[in-house]
Amino acid sequence: MPSPNLSAVGLIAKPRSERAATLVPELIAWLDKRGIAVRLDEECAIYAGRTNGLSRAEVAEQTQLLVVLGEMEHCSPRRARRWEEISHSSR
């Protein structure tokens, strides 16, 4: 049954992450089971064995919720500000 409030979720992952490689297919299955569309960045598409990966900006623009898999400690202040800009511009 589709969620009445959430129609699309974006998955973004850290490159070369064994944990993300395991979690991405599980998250896709869980969301699909609930009728929620999934948009994947290029890394998540690789983990899912798909070729339809989008840029991170496209994922943010096309979804209502972003799930980011990876360590935030490696996120520079500049990159964090850019994420903030992307999230606000897609509202």
Backbone as a chain_set.jsonl record, in Angstrom:
{"seq": "MPSPNLSAVGLIAKPRSERAATLVPELIAWLDKRGIAVRLDEECAIYAGRTNGLSRAEVAEQTQLLVVLGEMEHCSPRRARRWEEISHSSR", "coords": {"N": [[0.841, -1.174, 0.0], [0.69, 2.176, -0.943], [2.354, 4.932, 0.59], [0.582, 7.649, 1.899], [1.729, 10.11, 2.371], [4.409, 10.154, 1.687], [6.095, 9.895, -1.185], [8.464, 9.533, -2.617], [11.787, 8.535, -2.01], [15.169, 9.344, -1.557], [18.328, 7.78, -1.946], [21.578, 8.07, -0.866], [24.995, 7.379, -0.915], [28.135, 6.698, 0.666], [31.136, 6.293, -1.165], [32.676, 3.087, -1.839], [31.831, 1.564, 0.425], [31.346, -1.1, 2.452], [29.266, -1.645, 4.208], [27.188, 0.036, 3.278], [26.824, -1.153, 0.805], [25.553, -3.463, 1.544], [23.282, -2.511, 2.881], [21.856, -0.889, 1.021], [20.441, -2.5, -1.028], [18.643, -3.763, 0.748], [17.212, -1.572, 1.825], [16.011, -0.593, -0.514], [14.313, -2.747, -1.177], [12.629, -2.712, 1.083], [11.411, -0.184, 0.841], [10.217, -0.43, -1.712], [8.357, -2.45, -1.178], [6.523, -1.032, 0.248], [5.455, 0.657, -1.566], [6.827, 2.974, -2.216], [8.603, 5.182, -4.179], [12.004, 5.036, -5.305], [14.979, 6.868, -5.553], [18.24, 6.79, -6.697], [21.627, 7.651, -5.977], [24.699, 7.697, -7.883], [26.527, 5.949, -6.623], [24.857, 4.348, -4.971], [23.348, 3.133, -6.944], [25.247, 1.475, -8.094], [25.736, -0.263, -5.92], [23.268, -1.465, -5.868], [23.221, -2.854, -8.176], [22.333, -1.601, -10.45], [21.906, 0.575, -13.317], [20.904, 3.083, -13.395], [21.713, 5.391, -11.946], [21.61, 8.621, -10.441], [22.745, 12.066, -10.36], [23.775, 13.492, -7.242], [22.517, 15.904, -6.734], [20.283, 15.723, -8.419], [18.947, 13.575, -7.218], [18.265, 14.753, -4.763], [16.54, 16.777, -5.672], [14.386, 15.344, -6.692], [13.074, 13.997, -4.684], [11.356, 13.516, -1.519], [12.499, 12.884, 0.838], [15.76, 12.314, 2.032], [18.07, 9.713, 2.45], [21.087, 9.287, 3.837], [23.914, 7.407, 3.601], [26.749, 6.829, 5.292], [29.774, 8.192, 6.722], [29.591, 11.128, 8.508], [31.674, 12.56, 9.529], [33.632, 13.0, 7.682], [32.708, 14.953, 6.122], [33.12, 18.019, 4.797], [32.89, 21.448, 5.988], [32.248, 23.107, 3.835], [31.078, 21.336, 1.964], [28.887, 20.511, 3.482], [27.456, 22.903, 3.631], [26.784, 23.138, 0.927], [25.057, 20.948, 0.613], [23.01, 21.887, 2.197], [22.172, 24.087, 0.655], [21.24, 22.745, -1.646], [19.131, 21.241, -0.554], [17.39, 23.254, 0.295], [16.819, 24.593, -2.081], [15.289, 22.812, -3.463], [12.799, 22.83, -2.397]], "CA": [[0.0, 0.0, 0.0], [1.506, 3.379, -1.001], [2.275, 5.881, 1.687], [-0.13, 8.837, 1.434], [2.509, 11.322, 2.598], [5.774, 10.031, 1.205], [6.028, 9.202, -2.469], [9.795, 9.239, -3.163], [12.919, 8.624, -1.086], [16.471, 9.301, -2.208], [19.411, 7.123, -1.228], [22.906, 8.584, -1.201], [25.932, 6.568, -0.134], [29.579, 6.89, 0.634], [31.796, 5.328, -2.054], [33.47, 1.985, -1.297], [31.361, 1.23, 1.763], [30.789, -2.451, 2.519], [27.977, -1.586, 4.922], [26.195, 0.605, 2.354], [26.568, -2.166, -0.228], [24.594, -4.403, 2.134], [22.044, -1.825, 3.262], [21.109, -0.308, -0.099], [19.409, -3.421, -1.542], [17.622, -3.977, 1.787], [16.363, -0.376, 1.874], [15.206, -0.565, -1.741], [13.254, -3.754, -1.022], [11.702, -2.243, 2.11], [10.638, 0.927, 0.27], [9.379, -0.978, -2.791], [7.257, -3.192, -0.552], [5.573, -0.038, 0.745], [4.987, 1.478, -2.68], [7.535, 4.254, -2.216], [9.605, 5.252, -5.24], [13.378, 5.205, -4.824], [15.943, 7.491, -6.463], [19.568, 6.4, -6.235], [22.787, 8.326, -6.535], [25.5, 6.771, -8.682], [27.089, 4.906, -5.76], [23.787, 3.425, -4.579], [22.988, 2.347, -8.128], [26.269, 0.42, -8.2], [25.468, -1.233, -4.861], [22.02, -2.169, -6.178], [23.364, -3.545, -9.452], [21.538, -0.869, -11.436], [22.647, 1.547, -14.121], [20.118, 4.315, -13.463], [22.087, 6.318, -10.889], [21.467, 10.049, -10.703], [23.642, 12.912, -9.578], [23.219, 13.734, -5.909], [21.592, 17.046, -6.835], [19.034, 15.215, -9.008], [18.273, 12.779, -6.189], [17.675, 15.697, -3.813], [15.453, 17.505, -6.319], [13.284, 14.464, -7.066], [12.582, 13.229, -3.546], [10.866, 14.218, -0.333], [13.334, 12.483, 1.965], [17.059, 11.76, 1.673], [18.75, 8.841, 3.402], [22.505, 9.363, 3.516], [24.649, 6.317, 4.226], [28.169, 7.134, 5.328], [30.254, 8.899, 7.9], [29.527, 12.576, 8.376], [32.896, 13.187, 10.006], [34.446, 13.35, 6.528], [31.983, 15.979, 5.375], [33.699, 19.33, 5.071], [31.882, 22.501, 6.158], [31.834, 23.581, 2.514], [30.158, 20.349, 1.413], [27.66, 20.571, 4.288], [26.711, 24.09, 3.171], [26.24, 22.835, -0.402], [23.887, 20.093, 0.847], [21.972, 22.775, 2.707], [21.683, 24.837, -0.493], [20.461, 21.832, -2.489], [17.884, 20.875, 0.1], [16.489, 24.399, 0.335], [16.414, 24.96, -3.424], [14.319, 21.85, -4.006], [11.51, 22.93, -1.681]], "C": [[0.888, 1.24, 0.0], [1.302, 4.265, 0.22], [1.589, 7.141, 1.196], [0.711, 10.106, 1.548], [3.899, 11.294, 2.003], [5.761, 9.232, -0.088], [7.397, 8.834, -3.027], [10.876, 9.501, -2.122], [14.201, 8.517, -1.898], [17.497, 8.615, -1.328], [20.738, 7.63, -1.775], [23.896, 7.849, -0.318], [27.38, 6.987, -0.347], [30.178, 5.863, -0.339], [32.586, 4.271, -1.274], [33.11, 1.636, 0.15], [30.722, -0.16, 1.755], [29.418, -2.45, 3.182], [26.881, -1.029, 4.02], [25.843, -0.402, 1.265], [25.571, -3.21, 0.253], [23.242, -3.732, 2.373], [21.211, -1.337, 2.083], [20.078, -1.28, -0.671], [18.293, -3.691, -0.527], [16.674, -2.791, 1.877], [15.465, -0.281, 0.648], [14.044, -1.543, -1.632], [12.196, -3.288, -0.029], [10.818, -1.127, 1.563], [9.711, 0.445, -0.84], [8.154, -1.695, -2.23], [6.153, -2.254, -0.071], [5.078, 0.919, -0.331], [5.631, 2.847, -2.753], [8.622, 4.207, -3.284], [10.976, 5.541, -4.642], [14.212, 5.854, -5.929], [17.32, 7.238, -5.865], [20.644, 7.303, -6.812], [23.626, 7.27, -7.249], [26.099, 5.646, -7.846], [26.028, 3.88, -5.372], [23.356, 2.558, -5.752], [23.976, 1.201, -8.322], [25.996, -0.668, -7.167], [24.232, -2.068, -5.151], [22.097, -2.946, -7.495], [22.545, -2.904, -10.555], [22.417, 0.119, -12.196], [21.957, 2.903, -14.179], [20.447, 5.305, -12.344], [22.0, 7.764, -11.348], [22.557, 10.818, -9.97], [22.985, 13.144, -8.22], [22.248, 14.899, -5.92], [20.249, 16.594, -7.404], [18.251, 14.392, -7.993], [17.567, 13.716, -5.211], [16.47, 16.428, -4.397], [14.214, 16.647, -6.526], [12.657, 13.708, -5.899], [12.111, 14.122, -2.411], [11.727, 13.955, 0.885], [14.63, 11.908, 1.432], [17.584, 10.896, 2.8], [20.205, 8.814, 2.96], [23.236, 8.296, 4.311], [26.14, 6.624, 4.149], [28.509, 7.931, 6.562], [30.251, 10.4, 7.657], [30.826, 13.254, 8.8], [33.808, 13.602, 8.852], [33.807, 14.432, 5.673], [32.546, 17.345, 5.759], [32.592, 20.354, 5.295], [31.368, 23.025, 4.821], [30.809, 22.634, 1.888], [28.834, 20.372, 2.174], [26.818, 21.77, 3.871], [26.072, 23.83, 1.817], [25.011, 21.941, -0.28], [22.719, 20.933, 1.332], [21.349, 23.574, 1.562], [20.796, 23.958, -1.38], [19.118, 21.526, -1.852], [16.897, 22.03, 0.135], [15.994, 24.78, -1.064], [15.37, 24.021, -4.003], [12.977, 21.896, -3.305], [10.51, 23.719, -2.459]], "O": [[1.763, 1.357, 0.858], [0.215, 4.328, 0.795], [1.979, 7.669, 0.154], [0.417, 11.091, 0.871], [4.509, 12.35, 1.835], [5.454, 8.04, -0.09], [7.495, 7.91, -3.835], [10.887, 10.532, -1.449], [14.304, 7.7, -2.813], [17.539, 8.834, -0.117], [20.981, 7.618, -2.981], [23.676, 7.707, 0.884], [27.767, 7.538, -1.378], [29.775, 4.7, -0.338], [33.096, 4.539, -0.186], [33.99, 1.438, 0.989], [29.684, -0.369, 1.128], [28.517, -3.175, 2.761], [25.77, -1.558, 3.996], [24.688, -0.49, 0.85], [24.828, -3.777, -0.547], [22.192, -4.314, 2.1], [19.981, -1.369, 2.142], [18.912, -0.902, -0.789], [17.13, -3.832, -0.905], [15.462, -2.976, 1.994], [14.29, 0.071, 0.761], [12.909, -1.197, -1.963], [11.0, -3.451, -0.272], [9.609, -1.124, 1.796], [8.553, 0.859, -0.908], [7.049, -1.556, -2.754], [4.988, -2.643, 0.006], [4.366, 1.879, -0.037], [5.042, 3.783, -3.294], [9.459, 3.304, -3.291], [11.094, 6.202, -3.61], [14.158, 5.442, -7.087], [17.538, 7.448, -4.672], [20.59, 7.68, -7.983], [23.296, 6.084, -7.22], [26.174, 4.508, -8.309], [26.275, 2.675, -5.439], [23.035, 1.383, -5.576], [23.584, 0.088, -8.673], [26.019, -1.855, -7.491], [24.143, -3.225, -4.742], [21.14, -3.619, -7.879], [22.111, -3.581, -11.487], [23.523, 0.451, -11.768], [22.38, 3.78, -14.932], [19.552, 5.987, -11.846], [22.284, 8.082, -12.503], [23.21, 10.287, -9.072], [21.77, 13.004, -8.08], [21.257, 14.885, -5.19], [19.196, 17.026, -6.934], [17.027, 14.5, -7.916], [16.404, 13.498, -4.869], [15.488, 16.67, -3.694], [13.1, 17.171, -6.535], [11.791, 12.859, -6.113], [12.423, 15.311, -2.352], [11.693, 14.714, 1.854], [14.62, 11.11, 0.495], [17.549, 11.292, 3.965], [20.522, 8.376, 1.854], [23.186, 8.28, 5.541], [26.718, 6.671, 3.063], [27.634, 8.297, 7.347], [30.853, 10.878, 6.695], [31.052, 14.414, 8.457], [34.666, 14.467, 9.026], [34.326, 14.779, 4.612], [32.452, 17.765, 6.913], [31.467, 20.151, 4.838], [30.188, 23.35, 4.691], [29.796, 23.077, 1.347], [27.771, 20.264, 1.565], [25.595, 21.663, 3.771], [24.941, 24.253, 1.576], [24.026, 22.147, -0.99], [21.577, 20.717, 0.927], [20.128, 23.724, 1.506], [19.726, 24.386, -1.81], [18.086, 21.546, -2.523], [15.691, 21.814, 0.018], [14.863, 25.243, -1.211], [14.646, 24.388, -4.928], [12.103, 21.078, -3.593], [9.38, 23.901, -2.007]]}, "num_chains": 1, "name": "protein.A"}
